[in-house]
Amino acid sequence: MMRRYVLIAICILWGLAIEAQTHKTLREWGFPTGIFETGQYNAITDVPGVTVGHVTLIEGDSVRTGVTAIVPHQGDIFRLKVPAAIYVGNGFGKLSGVTQVRELGNIETPVVLTNTLSVAAGIEGVVRYTLMQPGHERENSVNAVVGETNDGRLNDTRGMHVTPQMVIDAINKAHGGPVEQGNVGAGTGTICFGFKGGIGTSSRVLPASLGGYTIGVLVQTNYGGILEIDGVQVGQKLQKHDFINHVRKTENVDGSCMMVVITDAPLDSRNLERVAKRAMMGMAKTGGIASNGSGDYVIAMSVAPENLIDSRAKTITSTVLANGEMSSIFAATIEATAEALWNSLFMADSMTGRNGYHVDALPVEQVLEMLRNR
């Protein structure tokens, strides 16, 4: 009997090893993009102090959703607020906390991503998490930043299966190092360019001559357009893209995208908004068109320790990068955003969900052949 269990364990490990070999990012397949180097993990967690946690919810044949939490630093975020900005590429979405971020220029909670009809649960979870932290016993106002995309094709969104406790669990599970990508957390049930989307991440580290700053990006992809990978017209070659039903009978693809950009460069909210705008340029490099029904939002934050905003201080002195030093950060943001978006596709699995709806993963081998032969 013991031998049988050992054999089963070996088979399981062998299967996991096969899966790990076939799930690689675009860069791991041998196609690095851009001119700047990545961080150690090629992830948003390359920015010092940033952690990410997922709760993935897959139940029965119709629940395919989850929560992703991004924690910008490991101190008391409510007390040491993070300079931040939000840019709306297209506003067909539900992002809580926008007006206070625009008014005050900071974020005071972890950022949470989930599905459209679970934003309320996300808000409650973030608020409960914040209020339960030591020293917050008398607080009665919390600005929870919770974003979403609509995973309703694969997931029973009307069931509102995400709970506030799952949000708290995602925050508590947040860790540094490698970040799980593809069909995890808030990306569990998402679709991108008609293929299975998900969570993607990437980073860039500027050379010392440009400040040595790190820029990290995490995305939740559920959007459409005409897929382009590193300049190759993949969507056209595969005959799967928006508007194709005007020339052949197939389904248009549409949806939303959440992009979170974090850097350790000392930036204020004004220049962070400029950074956020460049993330949309990264989305454009992938063929995204910010269509009418797409909620495309960028949340940008700076975690430079010297610029965290102490809520108890009467005056604040900060050191911020000059406008003339921003161009390399803009370029790195565009690179990391595009690669994170592509990674969400390369790391995702095919999925069948609500009402038997099935979405194929990106045909990686076909795409790699296109990239080799361009």
N, C-alpha and C positions, 0 to 999 in steps of 0.2 A: 504494500500500500504506500509506504514511504517513497519507494522508487517511482510509483505512478505520479505522486505529487511533485517530485523533483522534475520528472519529464514534462509535466504540465507547466511548471514554472519556467523551465527552459524554453518551451514553445512560446509562452507569453512574452518572455524577454526577447526572444528572437523576432517575434512579430513587432514588438515595440522598436527594436533596432532597425527593422526594415522600414517602418513608418518614419523613424527619425531620419533615415537616409533619403527618403523621397520628399520630405518636407524641408525645403531649403529656401532661404530668402534669395532674391534676385542676385545679390552680391555673392552669396555662398555658391550659386550656380556659375560663378565666374564672370559676372557682368556688373562690375562696379560702375556707378554713375556719379557724375560730378567731378569737381577738381579737389575738394577738401577731403581729409581723412575722417573716418568715423571714430567714435569713442570705442572703448574696450568691448562693449556689448552691442554697439550699433543700435542703441535704444535710448529712450528718454531718461532712463535711469543712469546714463553716463553723466548727467548733470548732478553734481554733488548734492546729496540729501534727498533727491527725488525717489519716491517709491511708488509702485503700482500693485494693486490687488484686484483680483477677479472673483466673482461668484458666477458660475455657469449653471443655468437651470435647463435641464433636458428631462422631460417627463412624458411618458406615453407617446402618442403619435402627433401631438399638437402643441406642446410647450417647448419652445426653442428660443430662449432669451437669457438675460443675465444683467450683471452690474459690473462696471469697471470703475475703480476709484484711483485717482491720481493725487498723491500727497506731495505738495511742493517742498516742504522741509520738515525736519523732525522735531522742531520746537513746538511751542504753543501757537498755532497758526492764527487763532482768534486774537491773541495778544500781539504777536509779531506778524502783522498783516503783510501780504505780498503785493508789491506793485504789479498792476495788471491792466489789461485792456481787452476789449472784445470787438471784433469786426464782423459785421453781418454781410456775407457775400450774397446770400439770398435768404429772405426772412420767413420762408414757409416752414416754420418749426417752432419748437417750444423750448426755450432756454431760460431757466429761472435765474433771477439775480442780476440781469443785464443792467437795469437802470442804476442800481447802486454802484456797480463796478464803474459805469460811465461817470457817475457823479463824483465818486470819491477816489477813483483810480487805484483801487486795491481789491484783493480777494482775501477773505478771512476764514475759509473752510477748505477742506479737500474738494476737488472737482470730481463730480460723479457723472458717469454716462450710463444710460439705460435705454429702454424703449419708450415710445411716445406716450402711451397711457400709464406709464409707471413713473412719470416725473414727480407726481404728488408723493408717491412712496419714497422717491429719492430725496425730496425735500425733507420729509419727516425723518428719514434715517440720518441725514446730515445734521439736522437740527438736534435730534436726540443725542447723536454722538458728541456734538459740540457741548451741549449742556451738561453732559455727564463727565466732562473733563475736570480735573481738579482746578479750583479757583474760579469756576464759572457758575457757582451756585446761585448767584444773584442776577445773572444775565437774563434778559427777557426779549432780546432781539438778535437774530442770527440771519445773515444773508447767504443762503445756500445756493451754490452755483451747480445746477443740474442740467445736463444736456441730453439730447435723444436723437435717435433715428427710428423710423417706423419699420419694424420687422414683421408686419402683419401678414405677409404672404406665407411665411414659414411658421409663424408663431401665433397662438391664440392671444392676441393683445387684449381683447375684450375681457378675458379672464383675469387680467391684472394680477398675475402670479408673483410678481416681484413684491417683496415685503420690506418695510423699513429695517427689519433685522438683517436682511440680506445686504442691505447697503452698509450697515454698521460692520457686518462681517467682512465685506470687501475692503473697507478702510482698515480694519484691524489686521487683515491678511497682507496688506501692502508690504512689499519687500523690494530691495534693490537687486542689482544683478540682471541676469537675462529676464526678458519679459515674454510671457506666453503670447502668441499671436494666432491669428486665424479665428477659428470657431470657439472663442472663449469670451466670457464676460458679456459686455454689451454688444459684442460682435457675433454672438452665437447664432442669431437668426437673420443676419443682414445679407443683402445682395448688392453686388457692384458690377456695373456694365453687363448685367444679365448673368454673371457668374457668382459663385459664392464669395461674398465679401467677409469682413470681420474686423478684428483689431490688427493694426500694423504699427510699427515703430521704427525709428531711425535716428541717427545723431550725426553731428559734424563737430569737429574740433578745429578751430582756427589755428594757424601757425602762430608762434610766439610773436613774430613781427607784426601780426594783426591783433594782438592782445591775448591769444591763447584761450579764448572763451569757448565754451561748449554750448551748443544749441541742440536740444532734443525735441522730438515730435512724436506724439501718439495720436492715432486716428481711429475713428469708427466709420467704416465705409459702407454706404448704402445708397450710392448715387449712380447716375448714368451719364451717357454721352457717347463718344466714339473712342474706344480704348486705344491709347497710344503708350508704348513702353519704350523708353529711351530712344524716341524718335521713329520707332517702327509702328506703322499703322496696323496694329493687331486687330482691332475691331473690324476694319474693312476687310482684311484678309480672311478673317473667320466668318464674315458676313453676319455679325451679331453686334448691332449698335442701334442707337436712337434713330428714328425716322425711317428705318429700313422697311417698315410695313407699307411705305408708300411705293416701294418698288418690288417688294416680295412679301408674302404673307407670313409674318412672324410677329413676335411680341416686342413692343418698345420697352426700354428699360428706363427707370426713373428712380428718384429717391433723394436721400440727404447725406450729409457728411459732417462729422464733428472733428475738428482739428485742435489739438492742444500743443502749444509751443512753450517750452520753458528754457531759459538760458541763465547762466551765471554772470553774464555781462551786466554791468550796472546801468540799467535803463529805467527811465521813468515811464509813466503811463502813456505819455504822448508818443514817445518813440516805440513803445510796445505796440501801440496801434499801428504804427508804420510797419513793424515786423509782421503783425497779424495780416495785414494786406498782402504781404509777400507770400504768405502761406497759400492764399488763393491762387497766386501765380504758379505755385507748385502743383496745385490741383489741376490747373489748366494744362500743365505739361503732361498729365495723364489722360487728357481728352475729356475731362469733366466740363460740363457746360453750364452748371448752376441753373438748371431748368426751372420752369415755373413752379413745379411742385416740390422743389428741393430746398430743404433747410440747411444751408451751408454756413457754419459758424466757426470762427477761430477765436480761441481763448489764448492769450499770450501773457506770460508771467516772467518776472525776473526774481531770482532767488539770491542775488548778490547779498551776502550777509550784512554788509555795511549799510544797505538800503532798506532792509526790512523795517516796517513802520510800527513802532511801539505805540500801541493805542493809549498808553498812560502818559506819553510825553506831551508837553505843552508846545514845544518847538521841535522841528525835525531838520537835521542837517544831512544832506545826502550828496554823494559824488556820482554824477551821471556822465555817461559817454557823450562826447560832443557829436553833433549831427554829422560832421565830416568823417566820423569813424564808423558810420552805420552801414556802409555799402557791403562790406564783407559779411556782416551779420545777415543782411537781406539775402545775399547770394546763398549763404549756408542754410538759411531757413527754406528757401525754394528747393534746394537739393534734398534736404532731409524730409521735407513734406512729401515731395514726389516719391522718394524711395519708400517712405512709410506706407503710402497709399498702394504702391506696387506690392510691397511685402504682405499687405493684408490679403491680396489675391493669391500670391504664391504659397502662403502658409495655410490657406483654408482648405477644408474638405468638402466634397459634395454632401448635400443634405436633403432629406425628405422630411416634410413637416406637415402642417395643418392641411386637412383635406387631401392628403397624398401629394401635395405640391412638391415638386422635386427641382432642385437647382444643382447643376453640375459645377464642379470646381473648374478653375482655369485649366485648359489643356496645356499643361506646363511643357511637355515635350514638343508640341507643335510650336509653342511660343519660342522656346529656346532655339529651335531650328530656324525660325524667322530671324532671331537676333544674330545667329551665326552667319546667316546667308545674306544679310542686308548689303 
